[in-house]
Amino acid sequence: MKHDVRLIPYEVNELAEKVNEVPKGVELIQAPKIWDETKGKGITVAVLDTGCDITHPDLQAQIIGGRNFTDDDGSNPDIFNDYNGHGTHVAGTIAAKQNDIGVIGVAPEVSLLIIKVLNKRGSGQYDWIINGINYAIEQKADIISMSLGGPIDHPQLYEAVKKAVKNNVLVVCAAGNEGDDDDSTDEFSFPACYNEVISVGAINYERRSSYFTNSNNEIDLVAPGEAILSTYLNGKYATLSGTSMAAPHVSGALALIKNLSNKIFERKLSEPELYAQLIKRTVPLGNSPKLEGNGLVYLTVPEHMAKIFDQKFQTMVLYEHGSVG
């Protein structure tokens, strides 16, 4: 029986021709407060999704390349245009340029590698996802952002994820939208449920868990995922909801953290060390750990990139992430 990976279901709330603002989600995670220190320059995020509107004025300068692994456009590997909108929205939350028009992403100077692994219907074969992950590794991406998932634990997909982490690539994935607003039941989506993946759940602007967000013991943290304004097709903008919208907030936050860490520690941190630095920048919200993990990503807590931090805490975090032992 053939199984596909699909877009994690999401809701389009509103479309707009023109906007000019810092999205509320970007502000909620405190990204603007560290833009004086870094905007992510020099960090590459691979966006594995439906492609991207490569001519969007907020994104075109950020895109450094891409590849198509889907059946769109006759499977031409050089055409990675977005015909769905989802990938363009995700890319904007990560890296929309600060250009006095439109929106601004979490890391507005980051480089985007657009890897199209889902077609215009939002569906993708496992081979496409696996090939996309391997391509991101080959292109030396720093972070892989995936707002997709499926119900099947696919061994080759897991191997690709582990290969990425082994190559010090941070892998971020949306937790899924099959939640039933009950933390006593578990909902699983892959690859988000792999221990090596940074699994991101969703909250609203009141910092409450979104009713649709999956609950399970693999949730690492949460980010805004309701009524998220970002870039969309044909140079437009849209407000969408879903854990698909939460994950790119964390991908952008990691780009900022990695850029800062390179400066402060005067060396490149490993994937487990960067994960620990991310988890240090969370605040608990009082929801169940199965819904929020370590809490909301919050870039100004604690003090920016303390050079020496508690070894016991670091070891605990690395163990929980499956990187020690």
NORRAUR-V871346 format. One line per field, one symbol per residue. burial: b if it has 24 or more other ideal C-beta (glycine too) atoms within 12 Angstrom, else e. Layout:
burial: ???
//
This chain:
burial: eeebbbbbbbbbeeeeeebeebbbbbbbbbbbebbebbbbbebbbbbbbbbbbbebbbbbebbbbbbbbbebeeeebebbbbbbbbbbbbbbbbbbbbeeebbbbbbbbbbbbbbbbbbbebbbbbebbbbbbbbbbebebbbbbbbbbbeeebeebbebbbbbbebbbbbbbbbbbbbeeebeeebbbbbbbbbbbbbbbbbbeebebbbbbbbbebbbbbbbbbbbbbbbbebbbbbbbbbbbbbbbbbbbbbbbbbbbbeeeeeebbbbbbbbbbbbbbbebebbbbbbbbbbbbbbbeebbeeebeeeebeebbebbbbee
//
